[in-house]
Amino acid sequence: MRGDDNQQEGIFSYISPEKRVPADHPLRPIRKMVDEILKEMSPQFAKLYSDVGRPSIAPERLLRSLLLQIFYSVRSERMLIEQLQYNLLFRWFVGMEMDEVVWNHAVFSKNRERLLNEEIAEGFFRRVLERAKPHMSDEHFTVDGTLIEAWASQKSFRRKDGKGNPPGAGGEVDFHGEKRKNQTHASTTDPDARLFKKSKGSEAKLGYLGHVLMENRNGLLLRTFLTEAHGRAERDAAMLMAETIPGGKRVTLAGDKNYDTQELVRELRGMNITPHVAQNDTNRRSAVDERTTRHAGYEVSQRKRKRVEQSFGWMKMVGMLKKVKLRGIDKVGWLFTFTAAAYNLCRLRNLMARA
């Protein structure tokens, strides 16, 4: 018998979002860890707000919402707020009641600005790592960098001195046939972005370089670093992140061929770090010799180091870092670190489920 299509405008519900989310949902262990971390960060949040005035959106709810935006690849704050209107899973994770009024997207973006600083991102990232210590290696590491495309078009890359072809009717500039360099040109949209290409034959893009230090046991990210895009950035960042590795015993640091330079290898050995970087012997002599390559651990490091590409792939495709939606090196650096923390949360959830 066919049922009736009864429709009604209003309904009373006595079931909370907590009861509607399955007990084995993948977000449950993440929500538990995030709540513990945000509770620890509460004194840090208190310093950012005045004791008087109109209450703003709670920073805990803002950060939970931003995590959801990363986990589910929600491309804008407007769409995130729309999801919070009717998505019970999102409401549960953020901590909202069934009938609670959702914020305006402009209010959400304005309140979010207060949390876009490196101190908040680093504090959150560090506390995620504290919970991941049982799953981390303290001997074998990998360093790598990736190009993050800036939120600026090629047509915004214009001469600093104001010379060159004048803008057309639509405000666009014809740059074809013009030699453009970072020394003479800058983006009018994002002045911190630099024109750079990651490899030979690839297209030069306006962007930044994001660097990570990964432990080799389970692929967890230990350090993040965002710099301007230039030829030495990856090696300079590798040195800075290598200095944060605790001393006391010899460790290994893997990397691709870009790190195979005499200077970097010499500096790493002086820090009691064995450079397990890939050999670049194309028309040159590699800085890594048989003292390193003859050991079985070198081959293991070369195999393990490729896992770092998985983190970059996740952060770009799921975390939407392929082309950022923020401008300025400080804000993009915050987003890079926060997205790396979200990646670690997903990895840690899976590792805890296996244990």
Helices and strands as residue ranges (DSSP letters): H 17-20, H 27-40, H 42-46, H 59-71, H 77-86, H 88-94, H 105-112, G 113-115, H 118-132, G 133-135, E 140-149, G 154-156, E 157-159, E 185-187, E 194-196, E 205-215, E 221-228, H 233-242, E 251-255, G 257-259, H 262-270, E 273-277, H 290-293, H 296-304, G 305-307, H 308-317, H 329-354
